Structure formats: C-alpha cells, structure tokens
Amino acid sequence: MVIARFEDIITWQKAKDLTLIIYQLFKLNRDFSFRDQIQRASISIMNNIAEGFERKGNKEFKNFLFIAKGSCAETRSMLYIAVALKYITQSEFNSLFNKTEEIAKMLSGLIKTL
C-alpha cells in the first residue's frame, strides 16, 4: 500500500490525537513554561512525521521519524513531572503514557520498514 498523504499515516493520526488531549488537559495550567514545553513536545511528534513524509525521500523521512520518536520520549518524560506535581491524575498519566509508548513503537516500526 502506497501512502499518498501524511494524513493517512496511522501514527500521525495517533500523534494528532495525543496532541489534542495534551492541549485540552493543560490549557488552564498556570505553569506556563511546563504547559508550553509539553505542548511543543507533543505537537513535534506529528509535525516531524508530516515534515519528513513531505521530503519525499526515505533517508530524510527516517531522520524525521527519529526526531519524532525523541519528541515522544520528551512528552512521556514530562508526564512523570505532571503526575508528580498533581497536574494530572494517575489515571490520566497511565492513559497518556500508554499512548506515547504505542506511538513510539509505531515510529520504530516505520523506521524499520524504511
């Protein structure tokens, strides 16, 4: 199957869903530097998938997928601080943690196929 648009990539769709959840969860958080950082990290996942895909070369796409994977790890890392500071519940942490792990595994799969 040939993917014509980055919007058709399931990993991008899941990263977009994660980003929307992160933005919604932290939109009223008054710790502005924390909020901005976790939002930037999460949106970087989907944006790097999109940017790499549009480069139209497997080598460059792979590089951007590695960057997306790093942003996914950064998002997951920040979730530990979010739950420790009680910005989110343990249940919210668990759900988001699982989403970031799933996305990271999918990114690894994409990288291996390239």
N, C-alpha and C positions, 0 to 999 in steps of 0.2 A: 504494500500500500504506500503510495506516494502522498506526502502531506503537502498541500499547496499553500496553506496559510498557517502562521504560528498559532492563530486562534484555535486551530484544530488539534493542537498538541495537548493531550490529556494532562500532562504535567504542568503546562502553562495554565490550564483551566483550574487545576487544584491550587496552584500558587496564587492565582487571582482570588479564589475563594478564601484562602488563608489571609491574604492581604485585607480583604473586606472585613473579615472577622476582627483582625488586629485593629484596623481603623475604628471599627464600631466599639470594641472593648475599651480602647484607650482614649477615645475622643474627648472625654471630660477630665482626663487625668491632668492634674496641675503640675506634675513633674515634667515640665516641657522638654527638657533635654532627653529624659528617658523616653517619653512618648515619641518624640521626633526620631530618635535613633531606632526604636523597634519598628516604627512605621517605614522608615527608609530601608531598613534591612529586609523587611518582608516584601516591599514593592520591588526591591532589587532582584529578587528571585525571578519574578515574572518578566521584568524588563530585560534581564540578561538572556533569558530564553528567547524572547522576541527579537532582541537585537542580534543575537548570534544566528538565529534562523534566517534573518533577512540578509546576512552577509553572504549567503548562498555558497559557502564553502565548508566542507566537513571539518577541516582543521580549525578554522575560526569559530565555527559553531561549537565544537568540542571545548575550546578555550572558554567561551562564554558560559557553557554549561558548568565548567569547573568553578567559575566565579559565582554562578547562581547557587551551586552547592555550598560554597563558603558563606554566602548570604543566608542560606537556610540554617547553617550551623550557628551563625551570629544571632538569628532570630530565636533559635532554640536556647542558646546561652542566655539571652536576655529574659526568656520566660522564667528561668530559675530565679532571677532577681525579682521579677514581677510577683511571683508567688511568695517569695521570702519577705517582700515589703508589703504583702497583702493587697497588691493592686489587682490581683485576680485570685479566684478560689482554686483550691487543689483540683477540683473537677475541671475547671476551665484550663488549668495548666495541663492536665492529663490529655484532654482533647486536643489542644494545640500542639503539645509535644508529639502526639501520635501523628498528627497531620504533617509536621515538619519531618518526622522520620520517614513517613510514606513518600513525601516529595523527594527527599534526599535519595532514597532507594530508587525511585523512578529516574532521577537525574543520573545516577550511576548506571542504570540500565541503558539510558540513551547514550551515555558516553561510551559504553562498551560496544554498542551497535555501530558507532562511527569509527 
